[in-house]
Amino acid sequence: MITLVDYGLGNIQAFANIYRRLNIPVTVARTPAELAVAEKIILPGVGAFDWAMTRLEESGMRACLDDLAVVKNRPVLGICVGMQMMARSSEEGQLPGLGWIDAVVKRFDEAGFLQPTHLPHMGWNDVRPHDTECLFKEMAAPRFYFLHSYYFAPASPDEVLATTDYNGSFASAVRSGNVFGTQFHPEKSHQWGIQLLKNFAEL
């Protein structure tokens, strides 16, 4: 069973529709009681870091989510800002993150770009998996949809699951034990996104 954390941010219905088409059981949690029974969890997110952290706190699900991820070791997949929230902090805001991964979230340095470009990093881009045995299983030359101006920078390179180039390489997917994150949006990424969500369900 996949549980989608609905704290008011993220395209919950898109994830639910994909899993239903795959005949994979899916449910939506909006309260701690609904979340407490989760077996595998997806934490979506869009918008600003502090706003997302505030909405999660206000939902009442923060403590339960921490318990499931850190104590009970349930698999969790963070998407976009949902991934960034797993870091210790973000240059985008003042609030602390969940701290599940030793990482900080940084803004792309436009002054350091080697060729003309702009923010946000928006649209399709190649993703280069470092590990093809979990989220990226059975994928050849995957491409995913991005929309972000900040990137996830883990302290350990061992936690980088995939990289993408945007005037330099950055971590577009990460893993620390049972905690996974993707900067891109699998729910908007056609066959590659569907395969990734299927792979997460089968972990």
C-alpha positions in Angstrom: 0.0 0.0 0.0 1.3 3.4 -1.0 0.3 6.3 1.3 0.4 9.9 -0.2 0.9 12.6 2.4 -1.6 15.3 1.8 -0.6 18.4 3.7 -2.0 20.8 1.1 0.9 20.8 -1.4 1.7 18.6 -4.4 -0.3 17.0 -7.1 -1.8 14.1 -5.0 -4.3 13.1 -7.6 -1.7 12.6 -10.3 0.2 10.1 -8.1 -3.0 8.4 -7.1 -4.1 8.1 -10.7 -0.8 6.4 -11.8 -0.9 3.9 -9.0 -4.6 3.0 -9.7 -3.7 2.4 -13.4 -0.9 0.1 -12.2 -3.4 -1.7 -9.9 -1.2 -0.8 -6.9 -3.2 0.0 -3.7 -2.9 3.6 -2.8 -4.4 5.8 -0.1 -4.2 9.5 1.0 -3.3 10.5 4.6 -4.5 13.8 5.9 -4.3 13.1 9.6 -1.8 11.4 11.9 -4.1 8.5 12.4 -4.4 7.9 8.6 -0.6 8.2 8.2 0.3 5.9 11.2 -0.5 2.7 9.3 1.5 3.6 6.2 3.8 1.0 4.7 5.4 3.1 2.0 5.1 6.9 1.9 5.3 9.6 -0.8 5.9 13.1 0.4 5.2 15.5 -2.5 5.9 19.2 -2.5 5.7 22.4 -4.5 6.5 26.0 -3.8 8.8 27.6 -1.2 10.7 25.6 1.5 9.5 27.5 4.5 5.9 27.4 3.3 6.1 23.6 2.8 7.6 23.1 6.3 4.9 25.3 7.8 2.1 23.4 6.1 3.5 20.1 7.2 3.7 21.3 10.8 0.1 22.6 10.7 -1.2 19.4 9.3 -0.3 17.6 12.6 1.5 14.8 10.7 5.1 15.9 11.3 5.8 13.8 14.4 4.2 10.7 12.9 6.2 11.2 9.7 9.4 11.5 11.7 8.5 8.3 13.6 7.8 6.3 10.5 10.9 7.4 8.6 13.5 7.5 11.4 12.3 5.0 14.0 10.2 2.5 12.0 12.3 2.8 8.8 9.4 2.8 6.5 10.4 3.6 2.9 9.7 7.3 2.1 10.0 9.0 -1.3 10.2 12.8 -1.3 9.3 14.7 -4.5 10.7 18.1 -5.5 10.3 20.3 -2.4 9.3 17.1 -0.5 12.8 15.9 -1.2 14.4 19.3 -0.2 12.5 19.2 3.1 14.5 16.0 4.0 17.6 18.1 4.3 18.9 20.0 7.4 18.2 23.4 5.9 17.6 25.4 2.8 19.1 28.7 1.4 15.5 29.5 0.4 14.2 29.8 3.9 14.9 30.2 7.6 13.1 27.1 9.1 15.0 23.9 9.7 14.2 20.9 7.5 13.3 17.4 8.6 17.0 16.5 8.8 16.6 12.9 7.6 19.6 13.3 5.3 22.8 15.2 6.1 22.4 17.8 3.4 21.6 21.4 2.6 19.5 22.9 -0.2 21.3 25.5 -2.3 20.3 28.0 -4.9 21.8 27.6 -8.4 24.5 30.2 -8.8 23.6 32.0 -12.0 26.8 34.0 -11.9 28.8 30.8 -12.2 26.9 29.4 -15.2 29.3 28.8 -18.1 26.7 29.5 -20.8 23.5 31.6 -20.9 20.6 30.1 -19.1 18.0 31.1 -16.6 16.1 30.0 -13.5 14.1 28.1 -12.7 15.5 24.9 -14.3 12.3 23.9 -16.0 11.4 21.2 -18.5 12.8 17.9 -19.5 16.4 16.8 -18.8 18.5 13.6 -18.7 19.0 11.8 -15.5 22.0 9.6 -15.0 21.4 6.9 -12.4 24.3 5.8 -10.3 22.4 2.8 -9.1 19.9 0.8 -11.3 18.8 -1.7 -8.7 16.1 0.4 -6.9 14.3 3.5 -8.2 15.8 3.3 -11.7 15.4 -0.4 -12.4 14.5 -1.3 -16.0 15.1 2.2 -17.4 17.2 3.1 -20.4 18.4 6.7 -20.8 15.7 8.1 -18.5 14.4 11.7 -18.9 12.3 13.5 -16.3 10.5 16.8 -15.9 12.0 19.5 -13.6 10.9 22.7 -12.1 13.2 24.2 -9.5 15.7 26.9 -8.7 17.3 25.2 -5.7 19.1 21.8 -5.6 19.8 19.2 -2.9 23.5 18.9 -1.8 24.1 15.9 0.4 27.3 15.8 2.6 28.1 12.3 1.3 28.5 11.4 -2.4 27.4 7.9 -1.4 23.8 9.2 -1.0 23.6 10.4 -4.6 21.4 8.1 -6.5 21.4 10.0 -9.8 22.8 13.2 -11.3 21.6 15.7 -13.9 23.5 18.5 -15.6 22.3 22.1 -15.5 25.4 24.1 -16.2 27.1 21.6 -13.9 26.1 18.3 -12.3 23.8 18.2 -9.3 22.1 15.4 -7.4 18.7 14.8 -9.0 17.9 11.7 -6.9 19.2 10.7 -3.5 19.0 7.8 -1.0 19.9 7.4 2.6 18.7 4.0 3.8 14.9 3.9 3.6 14.7 7.6 2.6 14.6 8.4 -1.1 14.2 11.7 -2.9 13.8 13.0 -6.5 14.2 16.6 -7.5 12.2 15.9 -10.7 8.5 15.2 -10.9 7.8 11.5 -11.8 4.1 12.2 -11.9 4.8 14.5 -14.9 7.4 12.3 -16.6 5.4 9.8 -18.7 6.8 6.3 -18.9 10.0 7.0 -16.9 8.0 8.4 -14.0 5.5 5.6 -14.1 8.3 3.0 -14.0 10.0 4.9 -11.1 6.8 5.0 -9.0 6.3 1.3 -9.8 9.8 0.5 -8.7 9.3 2.4 -5.4 6.1 0.4 -4.7 8.1 -2.8 -5.2 11.0 -2.0 -2.9 
